[in-house]
Amino acid sequence: WQLANAYGAFGTVTRERIEIVVEGTTDEDPDAATWHEYAFKGKPGDLRRIPRQFAPYHLRLDWLMWFLPLGHALEDWFTGFLVKLLEADPPVLRLLAADPFAGTRPPWVRAVSYRYRFTTHAEFRRSGARWSRDRRREVIGPVALRRPGRTDR
């Protein structure tokens, strides 16, 4: 009966919600850049957005992103995903809720982790935000496609 033990693939869930946020920039210098987030359909993202329900559908990309904070940020599929963002690949961009670059190629992308939590009632009334987040660390620093004659990163 396994009444006292975890059962199934998700018998336990992490106590913190760590999310990987993918950002890009059109600036040539990543160290002095203004970064813009790619929006996912089922991830928290915008702090004011109400969490959405997608059942019975399965947002495969968003689901894969859930596993990254568990220690798999350098998986092959994620590296390929970042390359496709740098190429502004239309089929990949359609998997997202919003492309901050409207289909143009950003010279740089990176991945940053944040800890998310729901706001308290008082925080929501004050700010209108449904989520609160604090930045944790840069998971993957600025990366770019190789270009002839380019010697940086």
C-alpha positions as CSV (number, residue, x, y, z in Angstrom):
1,W,0.0,0.0,0.0
2,Q,3.0,2.3,0.6
3,L,0.9,4.6,2.8
4,A,3.9,6.1,4.5
5,N,6.3,6.5,1.6
6,A,6.6,8.6,-1.5
7,Y,5.0,7.0,-4.5
8,G,5.5,7.6,-8.2
9,A,7.8,9.8,-10.2
10,F,6.9,12.9,-8.2
11,G,6.6,11.5,-4.7
12,T,8.4,14.6,-3.3
13,V,8.5,18.1,-4.5
14,T,11.1,20.7,-3.7
15,R,10.3,23.2,-1.0
16,E,11.5,26.2,-3.0
17,R,10.5,27.2,-6.5
18,I,13.7,27.9,-8.4
19,E,13.2,29.0,-12.0
20,I,15.6,29.5,-14.8
21,V,15.0,32.7,-16.7
22,V,16.4,33.0,-20.2
23,E,17.4,36.5,-21.2
24,G,18.8,38.1,-24.3
25,T,20.2,41.5,-25.2
26,T,20.7,43.5,-28.4
27,D,23.7,45.3,-26.9
28,E,27.1,44.3,-28.2
29,D,28.8,44.4,-24.8
30,P,27.2,41.8,-22.5
31,D,28.8,43.3,-19.4
32,A,27.1,46.6,-19.8
33,A,23.9,45.3,-21.4
34,T,20.2,45.7,-20.8
35,W,18.8,42.2,-20.6
36,H,15.2,41.2,-21.6
37,E,13.4,38.0,-20.6
38,Y,11.9,35.5,-22.9
39,A,8.4,34.7,-21.7
40,F,7.2,31.1,-21.4
41,K,3.6,30.1,-21.6
42,G,3.4,28.2,-18.3
43,K,6.2,29.6,-16.2
44,P,5.8,32.4,-13.7
45,G,7.8,35.1,-15.7
46,D,5.8,38.3,-15.4
47,L,5.3,38.9,-11.6
48,R,1.8,40.2,-12.2
49,R,0.5,37.3,-14.3
50,I,-2.0,34.9,-12.8
51,P,-0.7,31.3,-12.9
52,R,-2.4,29.6,-15.9
53,Q,-4.1,26.2,-16.3
54,F,-3.2,24.2,-19.4
55,A,-4.6,20.8,-18.7
56,P,-5.2,18.6,-20.5
57,Y,-2.4,20.0,-22.6
58,H,1.3,19.5,-21.9
59,L,3.7,22.4,-22.4
60,R,6.8,20.2,-23.1
61,L,9.3,23.1,-23.1
62,D,8.0,24.6,-19.9
63,W,8.0,21.1,-18.3
64,L,11.6,20.5,-19.3
65,M,12.6,23.9,-17.9
66,W,11.2,22.8,-14.5
67,F,14.1,20.2,-14.3
68,L,16.9,22.7,-14.9
69,P,17.2,24.0,-11.3
70,L,17.5,20.4,-10.2
71,G,21.0,20.3,-11.5
72,H,20.6,19.7,-15.3
73,A,21.2,23.2,-16.7
74,L,23.9,22.0,-19.1
75,E,21.8,19.4,-20.8
76,D,22.2,19.1,-24.6
77,W,18.6,20.1,-25.3
78,F,19.0,23.4,-23.3
79,T,22.3,24.3,-25.1
80,G,20.5,23.6,-28.4
81,F,17.6,25.8,-27.2
82,L,19.9,28.7,-26.5
83,V,21.5,28.4,-30.0
84,K,18.0,28.5,-31.6
85,L,17.2,31.6,-29.6
86,L,20.5,33.2,-30.9
87,E,19.4,32.2,-34.4
88,A,15.8,33.5,-33.8
89,D,14.5,30.2,-35.1
90,P,10.7,30.8,-35.8
91,P,9.5,27.3,-34.8
92,V,11.3,27.6,-31.4
93,L,10.1,31.1,-30.9
94,R,6.5,29.9,-31.4
95,L,7.0,27.7,-28.3
96,L,7.3,30.8,-26.2
97,A,4.6,33.2,-25.0
98,A,6.7,36.2,-26.1
99,D,9.9,37.0,-27.9
100,P,11.3,40.3,-26.6
101,F,13.2,40.8,-29.9
102,A,10.2,40.4,-32.2
103,G,12.0,37.7,-34.3
104,T,15.4,39.5,-34.6
105,R,18.6,37.8,-33.5
106,P,20.0,38.9,-30.2
107,P,23.8,38.8,-30.1
108,W,23.8,37.4,-26.6
109,V,21.7,35.2,-24.4
110,R,22.2,34.0,-20.8
111,A,20.3,31.9,-18.1
112,V,19.7,33.3,-14.6
113,S,18.1,31.5,-11.6
114,Y,15.5,33.1,-9.4
115,R,13.6,31.9,-6.3
116,Y,9.9,32.5,-6.8
117,R,7.2,32.6,-4.2
118,F,3.6,33.8,-4.1
119,T,3.2,37.2,-2.6
120,T,1.3,37.6,0.6
121,H,-2.1,39.3,0.5
122,A,-0.6,42.6,1.8
123,E,2.2,42.5,-0.9
124,F,-0.4,41.8,-3.6
125,R,-2.6,44.7,-2.4
126,R,0.4,47.0,-2.4
127,S,2.0,46.1,-5.7
128,G,-0.5,44.0,-7.7
129,A,2.2,41.4,-8.1
130,R,1.2,37.7,-7.7
131,W,4.8,36.5,-7.5
132,S,7.9,37.7,-5.6
133,R,11.3,36.7,-6.8
134,D,14.9,37.1,-5.8
135,R,17.9,36.6,-8.0
136,R,20.1,33.6,-7.2
137,R,22.9,33.3,-9.7
138,E,23.9,33.3,-13.3
139,V,23.5,29.7,-14.4
140,I,25.0,30.2,-17.9
141,G,26.8,33.4,-18.6
142,P,26.4,35.4,-21.8
143,V,26.9,33.2,-24.8
144,A,26.9,34.2,-28.5
145,L,27.2,32.5,-31.8
146,R,30.7,32.4,-33.3
147,R,31.2,35.0,-36.0
148,P,34.2,35.3,-38.3
149,G,36.9,37.6,-36.8
150,R,35.3,37.7,-33.4
151,T,37.7,36.9,-30.5
152,D,35.6,37.6,-27.4
153,R,33.9,34.8,-25.4
